[in-house]
Each structure stands twice: as C-alpha cells, then as structure tokens.
C-alpha cells in the first residue's frame, strides 16, 4: 500500500463522500481541519494524480485539495494515527544502482534490506 496525504480540501463534505465511496476502509482524518491519509493499493491508484482522479479533485467536482505521496513520516500525534499508519503496511521500493532497496516504515522507525536484481 502507498500512503497519500490529502490537505487543504475546499469541499470537505464532498471529499469525505468520495473517500468513503473509493477507499471506504483505507483512510483516516487528521485533526484539526480537513486533512486525510489514505492507503491505496498500486493496482487501484499508483500516483497522486490517479488518487486525485478517483476522488474528483482533478476535475473539481469534489472541490480542490493537494494530494501528496508520503515517502516517510515523523511527528507527534495521537496513537490512533500511528496505529493506522503502521497497519497500512507502507512499503517503498527504490533502485539504488545495482540492487533494489526495500524500506518498511512503522511507528517512527525504518528497517531496510537490500535484494539483488535477481531476487525480483
């Protein structure tokens, strides 16, 4: 799953309805304000633009907002937020030249392991 942050929503009721329709069990609101985290399978939407399209942000039908791909995280918030993030199984993958680097994020730490290209 990839986590996206949605901030600055201008039509919060419409955005909440779109989140409920498209990602019913995979989002959490971050108070205060109308900010959200949404966990998305790459099979459904792999980019911030694809999430925007699904939520009706791109065409403006559900207002406007900024959607960001979350590559890492750190901060202070309620345990509910950290538990949600840890439960979403955020995993990133990047090619560091001769091998792929997999980094899993959970709570406020990361663990990394390298795998050769043959291992993919």
C-alpha positions as CSV (number, residue, x, y, z in Angstrom):
1,X,0.0,0.0,0.0
2,X,1.1,3.5,-0.7
3,X,0.0,6.3,1.7
4,X,-1.1,9.6,0.3
5,X,-1.8,12.8,2.3
6,X,-4.7,15.0,1.3
7,X,-4.6,18.5,2.5
8,X,-6.4,21.8,2.0
9,X,-9.8,20.4,0.9
10,X,-12.2,23.2,-0.1
11,X,-15.3,20.9,-0.2
12,X,-14.8,18.7,2.9
13,X,-18.2,17.0,2.8
14,X,-17.8,16.1,-0.9
15,X,-14.3,14.8,-0.3
16,X,-15.4,12.7,2.7
17,X,-18.1,11.2,0.5
18,X,-15.6,10.4,-2.3
19,X,-13.2,8.9,0.2
20,X,-16.0,6.7,1.6
21,X,-17.0,5.6,-1.9
22,X,-13.5,4.9,-3.2
23,X,-11.4,3.9,-0.2
24,X,-14.0,3.0,2.5
25,X,-11.7,1.3,4.9
26,X,-8.4,2.8,3.9
27,X,-8.4,6.4,5.1
28,X,-8.2,8.4,8.3
29,X,-8.8,12.1,9.1
30,X,-6.1,14.0,10.8
31,X,-7.5,16.7,13.0
32,X,-7.7,19.6,13.1
33,X,-9.1,20.6,9.8
34,X,-9.9,18.6,6.7
35,X,-6.7,16.6,6.2
36,X,-6.6,12.9,5.5
37,X,-4.2,10.0,5.0
38,X,-5.4,7.3,2.5
39,X,-3.7,4.0,1.9
40,X,-4.0,2.8,-1.7
41,X,-3.0,-0.4,-3.5
42,X,-0.9,0.3,-6.5
43,X,-3.4,-1.8,-8.5
44,X,-6.0,0.9,-7.8
45,X,-4.0,4.1,-8.0
46,X,-0.2,4.3,-8.1
47,X,0.2,8.1,-8.3
48,X,-1.2,11.2,-6.6
49,X,-2.8,12.1,-9.9
50,X,-4.7,8.8,-10.0
51,X,-5.9,9.3,-6.5
52,X,-7.0,12.8,-7.4
53,X,-8.9,11.5,-10.4
54,X,-10.7,8.9,-8.3
55,X,-11.6,11.5,-5.7
56,X,-12.9,14.1,-8.2
57,X,-10.2,16.6,-7.3
58,X,-8.7,16.7,-10.8
59,X,-11.9,17.8,-12.5
60,X,-13.0,19.9,-9.5
61,X,-16.3,18.0,-9.0
62,X,-15.4,17.5,-5.3
63,X,-13.6,20.8,-4.8
64,X,-9.8,21.2,-4.7
65,X,-7.1,19.8,-2.5
66,X,-3.4,18.9,-2.6
67,X,-2.5,15.2,-2.7
68,X,1.0,14.2,-1.7
69,X,2.7,10.8,-1.9
70,X,4.1,10.0,1.6
71,X,7.6,8.6,1.4
72,X,8.3,8.8,5.1
73,X,6.9,10.2,8.2
74,X,7.8,11.6,11.6
75,X,6.0,13.7,14.2
76,X,3.8,13.8,17.2
77,X,0.1,12.8,17.0
78,X,-2.5,10.6,18.6
79,X,-1.8,6.9,18.9
80,X,-4.7,6.2,16.6
81,X,-2.8,8.0,13.7
82,X,0.4,6.0,14.3
83,X,-1.5,2.7,14.6
84,X,-3.3,3.4,11.3
85,X,-0.1,4.2,9.5
86,X,1.7,1.1,10.9
87,X,-1.3,-1.0,9.9
88,X,-1.3,0.3,6.3
89,X,2.0,-1.6,5.7
90,X,3.6,1.3,3.9
91,X,6.5,0.0,1.8
92,X,8.6,1.9,-0.6
93,X,11.0,0.5,-3.2
94,X,13.8,2.3,-4.9
95,X,16.7,1.2,-7.2
96,X,20.0,2.3,-5.6
97,X,22.1,1.3,-8.7
98,X,22.9,-2.4,-8.5
99,X,20.2,-3.5,-6.2
100,X,16.7,-2.7,-5.0
101,X,16.2,-1.2,-1.6
102,X,13.0,-2.0,0.3
103,X,12.2,0.2,3.3
104,X,9.3,-0.5,5.6
105,X,8.0,2.3,7.8
106,X,6.2,1.7,11.0
107,X,5.7,3.9,14.1
108,X,8.7,6.3,13.8
109,X,11.5,4.0,12.6
110,X,12.6,2.3,9.5
111,X,14.2,-1.0,8.7
112,X,15.9,-1.6,5.3
113,X,17.1,-4.7,3.5
114,X,18.7,-4.9,0.1
115,X,17.9,-7.5,-2.5
116,X,19.9,-8.1,-5.7
117,X,18.1,-7.5,-9.1
118,X,18.0,-11.3,-9.5
119,X,15.7,-11.5,-6.4
120,X,12.9,-9.6,-8.0
